[in-house]
C-alpha cells in the first residue's frame, strides 16, 4: 500500500541524511578558502559531532512532549538551516562551524528513532 511505500522511502532518507552530513566535510574541506587555517578546517570537519550529541540528548525529551513525527519535523528545520548556512557562509569560518553544528543537531533525532 501507499503507507508502506512511503515509510520505506522516508526510512531510506534518514540514512541519506546521516551519510550526507557525516561525509560532507570530505567534499567541503578542499573547497574552503586558503585563508582558513588547518585548525579551523579541523573544527569545521568535526564539530557536527557536538551537534549530534546535543541533538541526541534533547530529542528524547522533545519526542515525548510533542510526539515523534513533530519532533522529526522540528529537528529537520535545524538540518535545513545547517545546509543553508553552509551554502551561504560567505567564507566566514564561524558561519561554517554554525552550519555544521546545526546539521549534527538536526540529523541525530531522525536516526535515533528505530
N, C-alpha and C positions, 0 to 999 in steps of 0.2 A: 504494500500500500504506500501511499504518498508519505505518511508519517514515518514509516520505517526508512524509506529512501532519504528523507530529509534528515533523520537522525544520523544515518551513516555519513552523509555529506558533511554535516556540521561537526560530527566527531572527527572526521578527517581534517577539517580546518584547524582544530585545536593543535594537532601535531604540526601542521604547516606554520601556525603562528609561533610555536616554540622554536622550531627549526630555523625559521627566518630571523627571529630575534637573537638566538644564540650564534648563528653563523654570520650575521650581518657585519660584525666587526672585521671579518676576513676580507670583505669586499670594500668596506668603508675606510679602513685604515690606510691602504695605499693611495686613496684619493684625497686624503687630508692635505692641507697646505704644508709647505716646508717650514712655515713659521711655528708649527706645533712641535713642542719638544717630545722626546721619547717618553718622558714621564706622563705628559698629557695624553698622548696616544694610548699609553697603557691604561690610564684611568678610563678613557672612552671605551676601550675594549672590554674591561672587566666590571665596570660599575653597574651593569644591568643585573648582576647577581645580588647586589644590595637591594635593588628594587624588587627582585623576585622574593627575597627574604621578607621584606615588608609586606608584599602582596600576599604571601602565603600566611603570614601571621594574622593579617586583618581580614582576609577573605572568609574565614570560617565564621567570624562574628557577624560580618555583613550578610553572609548567606543565611544564617539563622534568623536574622532580623527582617530581611526584605525578600527572602526566597532565592532559590538557586538561579532561576532564569534572570531575575532582576539584578542579581549580583554579577552574573556574566555580562549583562548589558552595561552595567555601571563601570566595570573594570575594562571593558572594551573601549570606553571613551578615553581612558588613560592610555591604552595601547595605541589608539588612533592619534591622540595628541603627541605621543612619543615619536611616531613615524613622521607626523607633520613637522614637529620641531627639528628632526634631522633633515628633512627636505629643505627647510627654510632657516638653517642655523647660521648662515652668512659668515662662515669661518670664525665663529665665536666658540671657543672651547667650552665655556660654561653652558651654552645652549646645547651643544652636542652631548655633554655629560647629562644635562637635564633630560634630554630626549631618550638617552639610553636607560636612565632610571625609570622614566615613565613607561618605557617598553617593558622592562622587567616587572614593574608593578602590575601592569595590565595583563601580562601573559600568564602569570602564575595561577590565578584562580581558575582559568579555563582548563588547565591540565591537572589540577588537584581534585577534580570532582568525579573521578571514575570510581 
